[in-house]
Amino acid sequence: MRKLLVATGLVAVLAAPAALHAQSANMTVSADVQTALSVNAQNNLNFGAVVPGQTKTILPTDAASGFFLVDGAATTPVNVSFTLPATLTRQGGAETMPITFGATSASRSAANPPVRAGSTLFNPNTPITTPTNAVGQLGVFIGGAVTAAANQVAGTYNGQITINVAY
Amino acid sequence: MSTARSLPLAVVAGVLVAPTLPAQRVPTTPGVQVTQGLDFGPVIQGVPARVDRQDGARAGRVEIVAAARARVFVQLVLPGLLERPGTARSTLALEFGAADAGYSAQQQVSQQTPFDPRAGTIATLNEAGRGTVFLGGTLVPAPRQPPGPYQAIVTITVTYAD
């Protein structure tokens, strides 16, 4: 028994220097999780009745303008772009009517909640980067202009505007 | 006569050898210093985020200092989760792949030899007794991952291999 104890002690003494040669350091791994972006159409862009031969314009600040509500991380820049139609197509037919979007056809609001009044105008043909508000919301409003030809076939004309948002 | 001529030669040799003596002072313990954490920055719920070990701005960086040309064994203790501190504690999955770590004797992020951080590696330090380890990884946030800052710790241990 005594011999065994002596042998164990010897091993401990020999192993000690190897442990002294190890050196460690800690590295921090970090990440900041942000809320995923979502966007919903709150209101369609509605030109209402258009008389043949008339050009009708809806401003983004008008109540009839389209309204997209973006939800994401608070006070975070968001890239906004549109896929815009060049024409509207008659429902149940093939006739078209041109639609145009100019330098002030869209606006954005980071008010809480986002509102048309006082929103900042921008050109929907050009992508922009703009921040969300303190609760992560951003309102995007869009107007435009349609021109009915003198011989425009009567009916309801539709098109589709797609908004693209990304951090 | 011949003995008298050999003595000056011995003195000259001693002078030449003397300057190399400081290099024989080998550190008993390799030095390890983390100079940059592994920072994923902003990540989006439900969207996996990867940091490449060659990403100089985000990859973790560890400097090793020991004897010139020494071989050292590099081991990493890797977490599987990041944690969000606070009352509503949450975790975020962290994964490491077979080539998510790299070693550079040149200490350059662009000149790395990849290795598996889960297995560690034996690295040979450069002439100045230095080398750098880089670390990347992948985060896998859940679709409803609670937003906020998350953190974890990686422990790096270095020992002489010889």
Interface residues (C-beta under 8 A of the other chain):
Chain A: A18 L20 H21 A22 Q23 S24 A25 N26 M27 T28 V29 S30 A31 D32 V33 Q34 T35 A36 L37 A73 T76 Y167
Chain B: T28 T29 P30 G31 V32 Q33 V34 G37 L38 D39 F40 G41 P42 V43 I44 Q45 G46 V47 A49 G60 V62 P79 L82 R84 L92 L94 L135 G137 L139 P141 P143 Q145 P146 P147 G148 P149 Y150 Q151 A152 I153 V154 T155 I156 T157 V158 T159 Y160
